[in-house]
Amino acid sequence: MPDLKIPTNVQFQIDPNNPAIEPARQFALRHGLNQSQFSEMLGLYAASQATEMAQFNAAKQAEIDKLGQAANARVDSIKTWLKSIGGNHFNSLCKVLEFAPVADTVVGLETLMHKYVTQGVGSFSGAHREPHIPWKISDAEYWKLSYSERLSYASRFSQPGW
């Protein structure tokens, strides 16, 4: 059909087994449409469907772009985590994430996953575990001292077992 406008990045083909085809065929027969008119009607439907597919694909790509180069890996890790905590109960949600990965949903699930894994506690840091003692020097500085300076320095601190 020469006037049919289907987006260049979408391939669309009418499935003859589609349940909507038979009612459309019956409509054409009831209203006396010839093959050319019926084909034009199918062409309009195909163009509409192809445009919707192109819009969906563009929106999906925009969401994937928001997630960065690791988008697929991020979605896969969420799907793995969901299946690990819920088994088959999350199969449908995993399919939705694969079909339409919305960036905000992925980030939200990553936040939930992090809180679940860490039990709501921040990551461990050994910083500030040893109290700050103003006159304490580093090991490197200590070994630069002479023997008598080391004895004098050590006498400032209580010694265990003395």
SULCORPE-V790609 format. One record per run of one state. SS is the DSSP state (H for helix, E for strand, C for the rest). FROM is the first residue (numbers start at 1). TO is the last residue. If there is no record, write none. Layout:
BEGIN
ss = (SS:SS)
from = (FROM:FROM)
to = (TO:TO)
END
This chain:
BEGIN
ss = (C:H:C:H:C:H:C:H:C:H:C:H:C)
from = (1:19:31:35:68:71:100:103:119:139:143:147:155)
to = (18:30:34:67:70:99:102:118:138:142:146:154:162)
END
